[in-house]
């Protein structure tokens, strides 16, 4: 099992929670981004992959390398829609797990909001990343990793 982080937009708190889980459970954690990332000292299970710049290059790397039974942390719903059918567990930084039952609706909502913004409609962005979101993420990550390790 590998814990993947779509690191281009992941909040620092999310990365830190993933690093601690990686060390506690002795599983590799791989950050993927289109810019160079420093890995934390003293955490040999944490690595970083820097892909070429460009639209969705980091996403394509994750899709190509993640395998069934891995866990990916991303807020990118189209990426999640590519991973869920491959039996990869996908969690967003706010603690929502994407599943085969939810991904279609989430992708539709995302596409609708994108269309509205493209038509000039002003939409509100996501709420600030706060302690509640951080706790929800940590809880969902812990449950998902425990489930994967038992399988």
C-alpha positions as CSV (number, residue, x, y, z in Angstrom):
1,X,0.0,0.0,0.0
2,X,1.1,3.5,-0.8
3,X,-0.3,6.8,0.5
4,X,-0.2,9.3,-2.4
5,X,-0.7,13.1,-2.0
6,X,-1.7,15.3,-4.9
7,X,0.6,17.9,-3.4
8,X,0.1,20.9,-5.7
9,X,-2.8,22.2,-3.7
10,X,-2.8,20.1,-0.5
11,X,-2.8,22.2,2.7
12,X,0.3,21.8,4.8
13,X,-1.8,20.4,7.7
14,X,-3.0,17.6,5.4
15,X,0.6,16.7,4.4
16,X,1.7,16.7,8.0
17,X,-1.1,14.3,9.0
18,X,-0.2,12.0,6.1
19,X,3.5,12.1,7.1
20,X,2.6,11.0,10.7
21,X,0.3,8.3,9.5
22,X,3.0,7.0,7.1
23,X,5.5,6.7,9.9
24,X,3.1,5.3,12.4
25,X,1.8,2.6,10.1
26,X,5.1,2.1,8.2
27,X,3.7,2.7,4.7
28,X,5.3,4.8,2.0
29,X,3.9,8.3,1.4
30,X,4.6,9.9,-2.0
31,X,3.9,13.6,-2.8
32,X,3.4,14.3,-6.5
33,X,3.6,17.9,-7.8
34,X,4.6,19.9,-10.8
35,X,7.1,21.8,-8.7
36,X,10.0,20.8,-6.5
37,X,9.0,19.8,-2.9
38,X,11.2,19.3,0.1
39,X,10.6,16.1,2.0
40,X,10.7,16.4,5.8
41,X,14.0,15.3,7.4
42,X,14.0,12.1,9.4
43,X,11.0,10.6,7.6
44,X,12.5,8.0,5.2
45,X,9.1,6.7,4.1
46,X,8.1,10.2,2.7
47,X,9.2,11.0,-0.9
48,X,8.4,13.6,-3.5
49,X,8.0,13.3,-7.3
50,X,8.4,16.4,-9.4
51,X,6.7,16.0,-12.7
52,X,6.9,18.4,-15.7
53,X,4.7,21.4,-15.5
54,X,1.5,21.4,-17.4
55,X,-2.2,20.8,-17.1
56,X,-2.9,17.6,-15.2
57,X,0.6,16.1,-15.5
58,X,0.7,15.3,-11.7
59,X,-2.7,13.7,-12.0
60,X,-1.6,11.6,-14.9
61,X,1.4,10.4,-12.9
62,X,-0.8,9.4,-10.0
63,X,-3.3,7.6,-12.3
64,X,-0.5,5.7,-13.9
65,X,1.3,4.6,-10.7
66,X,-1.3,4.2,-8.0
67,X,-2.7,0.7,-7.7
68,X,-5.8,-1.0,-6.2
69,X,-5.4,-0.8,-2.4
70,X,-3.5,2.5,-2.4
71,X,-4.9,5.7,-0.9
72,X,-4.8,9.0,-2.7
73,X,-5.4,12.4,-1.1
74,X,-6.7,15.0,-3.6
75,X,-9.2,17.7,-3.9
76,X,-9.3,17.2,-7.6
77,X,-12.7,15.6,-8.4
78,X,-11.9,14.6,-12.0
79,X,-8.7,12.8,-10.7
80,X,-10.8,11.1,-8.1
81,X,-13.3,10.0,-10.8
82,X,-10.3,8.2,-12.6
83,X,-9.1,6.5,-9.5
84,X,-12.2,5.2,-7.8
85,X,-13.0,2.7,-10.6
86,X,-9.5,1.3,-10.1
87,X,-10.4,0.4,-6.5
88,X,-8.1,3.1,-5.1
89,X,-9.4,4.9,-2.0
90,X,-9.7,8.6,-2.5
91,X,-10.1,11.2,0.2
92,X,-10.3,15.0,-0.1
93,X,-8.5,17.3,2.4
94,X,-11.8,18.0,4.2
95,X,-12.4,14.4,5.0
96,X,-14.9,13.3,2.3
97,X,-14.2,9.9,0.8
98,X,-15.0,9.5,-2.9
99,X,-16.7,6.2,-3.6
100,X,-18.3,4.5,-6.6
101,X,-21.7,5.7,-5.1
102,X,-20.7,9.3,-4.7
103,X,-18.2,10.2,-7.4
104,X,-20.8,10.6,-10.2
105,X,-22.7,13.2,-8.3
106,X,-19.6,15.1,-7.1
107,X,-18.3,15.2,-10.7
108,X,-21.6,16.5,-12.0
109,X,-21.7,19.3,-9.3
110,X,-18.1,20.2,-10.1
111,X,-18.8,20.4,-13.8
112,X,-22.0,22.5,-13.2
113,X,-20.0,24.9,-11.0
114,X,-17.3,25.1,-13.6
115,X,-19.8,25.9,-16.3
116,X,-21.4,28.6,-14.2
117,X,-18.0,30.2,-13.6
118,X,-17.3,30.0,-17.3
119,X,-20.5,31.8,-18.0
120,X,-19.5,34.6,-15.7
121,X,-21.6,33.7,-12.7
122,X,-19.8,34.5,-9.4
123,X,-19.7,31.5,-7.2
124,X,-18.4,31.3,-3.7
125,X,-15.2,29.3,-3.1
126,X,-14.7,26.7,-0.5
127,X,-14.8,27.7,3.1
128,X,-11.5,28.3,4.8
129,X,-9.5,25.2,5.9
130,X,-10.1,25.2,9.6
131,X,-9.7,22.9,12.7
132,X,-13.0,21.1,11.9
133,X,-11.9,20.3,8.4
134,X,-8.5,19.1,9.7
135,X,-10.1,16.9,12.2
136,X,-12.5,15.4,9.7
137,X,-9.6,14.7,7.4
138,X,-7.5,13.0,10.1
139,X,-10.5,10.8,11.2
140,X,-11.4,9.8,7.6
141,X,-7.7,9.0,6.8
142,X,-7.3,6.9,9.9
143,X,-10.5,4.9,9.2
144,X,-9.6,4.4,5.5
145,X,-6.0,3.3,6.3
146,X,-7.2,0.9,9.0
147,X,-9.7,-0.6,6.6
148,X,-7.0,-1.0,3.9
149,X,-4.5,-2.6,6.2
150,X,-7.1,-5.1,7.4
151,X,-8.0,-6.1,3.8
